[in-house]
Amino acid sequence: MSIPKWHEFMAPILRIMSDGAVRDRSQITLEAADDAGVSDSDRAITLTTGQPMHANRVGWAISHLTKAGALDRPERGRYRITDIGRQLLDGHPEVTRADVEAVTGYRRVKAQSESPVEVSEDADSLDPAELIDRGIKQIHAEVAAELLSRLLAKSPAFFEQTVVDLLVAMGYGGAEGQAKVTSLTNDGGIDGVIDQDTLGLSRVYVQAKRYAMDNPVTRPDVQSFVGALSGVADGGVFITTGRFSPGARNYADSVPTRIILIDGERLTSLMIRFGVGVQARETVHLVEIDEDFFE
């Protein structure tokens, strides 16, 4: 088997996209495979899910080139090269991962559990279940980074609705409850209200801040939220795409009002877990010998 690795497809993709045409993923896959010289026999190799292996690798290359800004999406599911992509291809025709990082500043996100030892470890020395676990964690880390990027690119109203949708998906609101985003103006620091019962006797109040990682939610932000809850609730949920400063966390722990803080890392983890903003691409069934059958 001589199918290029996913990062080895980056150069073929940028070469075929250099004509400036807009292509969909299947078109890019076909032309990139032609450019890379993938044989018919190699194209017939599939993953256990049935997806051609070369198509899966091209897909990952497209994803990383898009995150790096070398490709953009003018329409859903369709791509074109950017000025950054042309600069990358012209200056570094081989288009290695190091070249992408040097030109764009983009670096592939690694799962938090990965250490330098784990990354360099020979895959043959790992249990197959461990390889699957590592792969899932890597995919989740990359999807989480993309979720944050997408949320930051959308409007504040979209983010507030996403937060309410997530809490409903987590079970808040129940079958008889209601969930809504408050008015965009004069909301008193409350962006969402979720009734846990039909009469609204038990409510969850939500504050949502669409912040970048370098702009943390601070203690005054949390204090304002607590003030908005005064007299109407015993607690609430404060969610941000960024992070909370130590002062914000210390304050939330010290006040009688029950405040749950959810930062960007936990937010994306919950979105993946409860299927908000993501969809299952494929399901893998692991099997083992049924000892009872052979007894």
Buried (B, 14 or more C-beta within 10 A) or exposed (E): EEBBEBBBBBBBBBBBBEEEEBBEBEBBBBBBBEBBEBEEEBBEEEEEEEEBBBBBBBBBBBBBBBBBBBBBEEEEEBBBBBEBBBEBBEEBEEBEBEBBEEBBEBEBBBBEEBEEEEEEBEEEEBEEEEEEBBEEBBBBBBBBBBBBEEBBEEEEEBBBBBBBBBBBBEEBBBEEBBBEBBEEEEBBBBBBBBBBEEEEEBBBBBBBBBBEBEEBBBBEBBBEBBEBBEEEBEBBBBBBBBBBBEBBBEBBEEEEBEBEBBBBBEBBBBBBEBEBBBEEEEEEEEEEEEEEEEE
